[in-house]
Amino acid sequence: MIEVQGLTKRYGPVEAVKDVSFSVGAEQVLGFLGPNGAGKTTIMKILTGYHFPSEGSALVDGVSVQEDPVEVKRRIGYLPESVPLYGDLTVDEYLGFIADARLIPQAERKKAVDASLEACGLRAYRSKRIETLSRGYKQRTGLAQAILHDPPILILDEPTSGLDPNQIIEIRSLIKELGKRKTVILSTHILQEVEAICSQVLILNEGRIAAQGNPEEIAGTMKGGDTWELLLKGADAAAVRDKLFRIGGELAVGAVNSRDGGLVEAGFFIPGRDGDSLVGERIFDWAVAEGLKILGMTRKKLSLEDIFVKLTREERTSKPPAGEPPAGGEGADKPLARQGEDQ
């Protein structure tokens, strides 16, 4: 549905996006994740036909954003971070205005408006003036306008920004449901949002792709092995550490600590690409050979937060000159946040 090749965008001397390539298939939800100025908003504006790339190409449902941006807009539903709502209109009147702007035929408008109201849970609010709605229902109204013309692709910039926890859960659920029948790209600064909604992740840093895939694939690529934690019985901490070192030179031993009841906690890293069952068998065989009892065994994975920090921890090496737009383009990205922190 979306094919991006060698995408580059410059604002004067500032290179906001640098040789970015990725693709998104039908009924996939792709999350853009990145720190301030990573280029997420710029890429979304290019995909929606509001900016043109300096180099490279972007195809949306087979249509080039450079050659036919109007047709691209017909195939995309776009929810910018600051939703352009008219507070003095009712929800019905606003969606009627959007239907007119979208050139939806008069005979089909009522059906289109009713369908978007139903999908976004707004039927009971259709006669309410937008200025009287809560932030969550204003966001629902923004989503309703984005899906009004039933586009195959949705692009959502910070769709849960500023919402309370209950509203966030509702909007996430709605986006996840839409992702079952549409291609969705969303940007966010909330790590749990990506984990809860997205089937694929694209981590951006300084305008470049730092990693892409699902979180498990990225973690596996970065780690090149498995981290394990064991709860053992049969020897003290010093003896267990000595036994661990004897598994082989490839083993990286972490903390080994004594616990009450003659138990020992041990953490270590085993490089390699073995499947879970093979690694588990290796550990079990080692424990039996050393006369140890395994009371607990846990394989630990890198969290999305671990991945993000590892990929983006280096300080930015370049700053935009005074007067130039930030590397993220218009509506520059905000710092990464965990859910519940100020956005």
Salt bridges, closest charged atoms under 4 A:
GLU15 OE2 - ARG10 NE 3.70
GLU55 OE2 - ARG10 NH2 2.61
ASP61 OD2 - ARG75 NH1 3.20
GLU71 OE1 - ARG74 NH1 2.79
GLU71 OE2 - ARG75 NE 2.89
GLU81 OE2 - LYS334 NZ 3.08
ASP92 OD2 - ARG126 NE 2.97
ASP100 OD1 - ARG109 NH2 3.20
ASP114 OD2 - LYS110 NZ 2.82
ASP114 OD1 - ARG126 NH2 2.85
GLU118 OE1 - ARG123 NE 2.42
GLU131 OE2 - ARG129 NH2 2.46
ASP150 OD1 - LYS182 NZ 2.74
GLU158 OE2 - HIS189 ND1 2.22
GLU170 OE1 - ARG140 NH2 3.09
GLU177 OE1 - LYS180 NZ 3.24
GLU193 OE1 - ARG172 NE 3.05
ASP226 OD1 - ARG299 NE 2.60
GLU229 OE2 - LYS300 NZ 3.62
ASP242 OD2 - ARG246 NH2 2.75
GLU250 OE2 - ARG282 NH2 2.31
GLU265 OE2 - ARG259 NH1 3.06
ASP274 OD2 - ARG282 NH1 2.99
ASP276 OD1 - ARG299 NE 3.30
GLU290 OE1 - LYS243 NZ 3.27
GLU290 OE1 - ARG246 NH1 3.80
GLU305 OE1 - ARG338 NH1 3.56
GLU330 OE2 - HIS51 NE2 3.21
ASP333 OD2 - LYS40 NZ 3.15
